Amino acid sequence: MKITKLGVAMKIDRHGQAKILTVAEIQLLFNEGFTVNPPRDRALFAICLYTACRISEAVTLNKRDVLDTKGNVRPEIIIRKGNTKGKLATRTIPVIADLRSKLTAYTPRKNSIYLFPGNEINSRAATHLHRDSAMWLLREACKRVGLEGVSTHSFRRTALTQMSNAGIPLRVIQEISGHRTLDELYKYLEVKPEQVLGAVASLSMLAPIEPTNTPQPQAPSGFTAPDFDISRYHEAKPPSTALNPPHA
């Protein structure tokens, strides 16, 4: 098990937390990693990434929850209550352009109600792709491109952390993730070392201002101030006007 700088164990052999993916790692996986069935696998894991859903929710999607009657991608994906962890509530997630392009490039099998049907040459032909099969597909892709610590949960953690870092309110993120409580959501969010450094650095504003002993200006050596004779000066009298007549 590998330990990160903040003491959080990276996932190795299914132990520890799933890795947060960088943009470069996401591109590597989608461009070079998924080779078994590229259109399907890219669509499957794009759903996990761009909706922050669980892999079990992605593989059980019905075609009608993603595609309309003409086969076009809907504006929103419906993740039904019955397929969610704990069966808490149905979630509706908008489809952004990046996800739409992956879904448009994929054509699901016509003789199945599922978006990702099981292998048609075995016992899962009538049902959906099993989550274990999806996990195997990802492991093979990671081996191919040399990534460690990645699991199907990496896409969910990456999405939720990205939204949090972008300043999205946690209550909104919870609506997307489907977590029962904010405490459960907190466990998914990664804190980077530079964020910790920035937080601590902000405390510098609390530092007390050091007193400065500024020396008073001194007269030049040998200088003597002139005498000041007040009797030489008289109070100036205002001119006589209609509003200020002269005193008798």
C-alpha positions in Angstrom: 0.0 0.0 0.0 1.4 3.4 -1.0 1.1 6.4 1.3 0.7 9.8 -0.1 2.0 13.1 1.3 -1.1 13.7 3.4 -1.0 10.2 4.9 -3.9 8.8 2.7 -3.3 5.3 1.3 -3.5 5.1 -2.4 -5.5 2.1 -3.6 -3.3 -0.9 -4.3 -4.8 -4.4 -4.8 -8.2 -3.0 -3.8 -7.0 -1.5 -0.6 -6.9 2.2 0.3 -8.6 5.1 -1.5 -9.1 5.3 -5.2 -6.7 7.6 -7.0 -7.7 11.1 -8.1 -7.1 11.3 -11.8 -5.2 14.2 -13.5 -6.3 15.6 -16.9 -3.3 13.9 -18.5 -4.2 10.5 -17.0 -7.8 10.8 -18.1 -6.7 11.5 -21.6 -4.3 8.6 -21.5 -7.0 6.2 -20.4 -9.6 7.3 -22.9 -7.2 7.6 -25.9 -4.9 4.6 -25.3 -6.2 2.5 -22.5 -9.7 1.3 -23.6 -9.1 -1.1 -26.4 -11.5 -4.1 -25.8 -14.5 -2.2 -27.1 -13.4 1.5 -27.3 -16.8 3.2 -28.0 -18.6 1.3 -25.3 -15.8 1.5 -22.7 -15.3 5.2 -23.3 -19.0 5.9 -23.0 -19.3 3.8 -19.8 -16.4 5.5 -17.9 -17.3 8.9 -19.3 -20.7 8.5 -17.6 -18.9 7.7 -14.3 -16.6 10.8 -14.8 -19.1 13.4 -16.0 -22.0 12.4 -13.7 -20.0 11.3 -10.7 -22.1 8.1 -10.5 -21.0 4.7 -9.1 -20.1 2.0 -11.5 -23.0 -0.1 -10.4 -25.3 2.8 -11.4 -23.7 3.2 -14.8 -23.8 -0.4 -15.9 -27.5 -0.7 -14.9 -28.7 2.3 -17.0 -31.6 1.6 -19.3 -31.3 3.0 -22.9 -34.4 5.1 -22.3 -32.7 6.8 -19.3 -30.0 8.2 -21.7 -31.4 8.0 -25.2 -34.8 9.2 -26.7 -37.0 7.1 -29.0 -34.9 8.2 -32.0 -31.6 7.1 -30.3 -30.4 10.7 -29.6 -28.8 11.5 -26.4 -31.2 13.2 -24.0 -30.3 16.6 -22.3 -30.2 14.7 -18.9 -29.4 11.3 -17.7 -31.8 9.6 -15.2 -30.2 7.5 -12.5 -33.2 5.7 -11.1 -33.8 5.2 -7.4 -33.9 1.4 -7.7 -30.3 1.3 -9.1 -28.7 3.6 -6.5 -26.9 2.6 -3.4 -29.4 2.4 -0.6 -32.2 3.2 -3.1 -32.4 6.7 -1.7 -33.7 8.8 -4.6 -33.7 9.2 -8.4 -31.1 11.6 -9.7 -31.2 13.6 -12.9 -27.8 14.8 -14.2 -27.3 17.2 -17.1 -25.3 15.9 -20.0 -22.4 18.2 -20.9 -20.7 18.3 -24.3 -17.8 16.1 -23.3 -20.1 13.3 -22.2 -22.4 13.8 -25.2 -19.6 13.2 -27.7 -18.7 9.9 -26.0 -22.3 8.7 -25.9 -23.0 9.7 -29.5 -20.0 7.7 -30.7 -21.4 4.5 -29.0 -24.3 2.4 -30.4 -25.7 0.0 -27.9 -27.0 -3.4 -28.9 -30.6 -3.2 -30.3 -31.9 -6.4 -28.7 -31.4 -5.2 -25.1 -33.1 -2.6 -22.9 -29.8 -1.8 -21.3 -27.3 0.8 -22.4 -24.5 -1.5 -21.6 -25.8 -5.1 -22.2 -24.0 -8.2 -21.0 -22.0 -10.4 -23.3 -24.4 -11.9 -25.7 -22.6 -15.2 -25.9 -22.9 -16.1 -22.3 -25.5 -16.2 -19.5 -25.6 -12.4 -19.2 -26.9 -11.8 -22.7 -30.3 -10.8 -21.4 -29.1 -8.5 -18.7 -26.5 -5.7 -18.2 -22.8 -5.7 -18.1 -21.7 -6.9 -14.7 -19.8 -4.4 -12.5 -17.0 -6.9 -12.1 -16.6 -7.0 -15.9 -16.4 -3.2 -15.9 -13.7 -3.3 -13.1 -11.7 -5.8 -15.2 -11.9 -3.6 -18.3 -10.5 -0.7 -16.3 -7.7 -2.8 -14.7 -6.6 -3.9 -18.1 -6.7 -0.4 -19.5 -4.6 0.8 -16.5 -2.0 -1.9 -17.1 -1.8 -1.0 -20.7 -0.9 2.7 -20.0 1.0 2.1 -16.7 -1.4 3.6 -14.1 -1.5 2.5 -10.5 -4.0 3.1 -7.8 -7.0 3.6 -10.2 -10.3 1.9 -9.6 -13.9 2.5 -10.9 -14.3 4.8 -7.9 -11.5 7.1 -9.2 -13.9 8.7 -11.7 -16.4 9.5 -9.0 -13.8 10.9 -6.6 -12.2 12.9 -9.4 -15.5 14.5 -10.4 -16.5 15.3 -6.8 -13.1 16.8 -5.9 -13.0 18.8 -9.1 -16.4 20.3 -8.3 -15.4 21.1 -4.8 -12.1 22.8 -5.9 -14.2 24.8 -8.4 -16.1 26.3 -5.5 -19.4 24.5 -6.1 -21.4 24.5 -2.9 -21.3 21.1 -1.1 -25.1 20.9 -1.0 -25.2 21.1 -4.8 -22.5 18.4 -5.1 -24.4 16.2 -2.7 -27.5 16.5 -5.0 -25.3 15.2 -7.9 -23.5 12.5 -6.0 -26.5 11.1 -4.2 -24.8 10.9 -0.8 -27.1 10.6 2.2 -25.2 13.1 4.3 -22.5 15.7 3.8 -20.3 13.6 6.1 -20.3 10.8 3.6 -19.5 13.2 0.8 -16.5 14.7 2.7 -14.8 11.3 2.6 -14.6 11.5 -1.2 -12.9 14.9 -1.4 -9.2 15.1 -1.7 -7.2 17.8 -0.1 -3.9 18.6 -1.9 -0.7 19.6 -0.2 -0.7 23.0 -1.9 -4.2 23.6 -0.6 -3.0 22.9 2.9 -0.1 25.3 2.4 -2.3 28.0 1.1 -4.7 27.6 4.0 -1.8 27.9 6.5 -0.2 30.8 4.6 -3.4 32.8 4.9 -2.7 33.0 8.7 0.2 35.3 8.0 -2.3 38.2 8.1 -2.7 37.6 11.8 1.0 38.4 12.5 1.3 41.4 14.9 2.9 44.6 13.5 6.3 45.2 14.9 6.8 48.6 16.5 9.2 50.9 14.7 11.6 53.1 16.6 11.9 56.0 14.1 14.6 58.4 15.2 13.5 62.0 15.6 15.2 64.5 13.3 18.2 66.3 14.9 19.4 69.9 14.3 22.7 70.2 12.5 25.8 70.6 14.6 26.5 74.3 15.6 22.9 75.4 14.6 21.2 78.0 17.0 17.6 78.8 16.7 16.9 82.5 16.2 15.1 84.5 19.0 11.4 85.0 18.3 10.0 88.4 19.5 6.2 88.2 19.7 5.9 92.0 20.2 6.9 92.6 16.6 3.7 91.0 15.4 0.2 92.6 15.8 -3.2 91.2 15.2 -4.4 91.9 11.8 -7.6 94.0 11.7 -10.3 93.3 9.0 -11.1 96.2 6.7 -14.1 98.4 7.6 -17.2 97.4 5.7 -21.0 97.9 6.1 -21.1 94.5 7.9 -18.0 95.4 10.0 -18.1 99.1 10.9 -14.9 100.6 12.5 -14.8 100.7 16.3 -15.0 104.1 18.0 
